[in-house]
């Protein structure tokens, strides 16, 4: 079996550190919640009635609380 040539300057480089799995999952969850909040805010702009807006505000605050607990 032949090995590919690796220059001397690249042979002993330390491996790039990866994020721990739990931290990466947590960051992905926060990103998804931020996208959901942004989407709800975009939808809220289309509705003019105050009743609809109250529901959207409640959904946004609930998602924000979930995001802050992570």
Secondary structure, DSSP 8 states (H G I E B T S, - for coil): -------HHHHT--------HHHHHHHHHHHHHHHHHHHHHHHHTT--SHHHHHHHHHHHHHHHHHHHH-
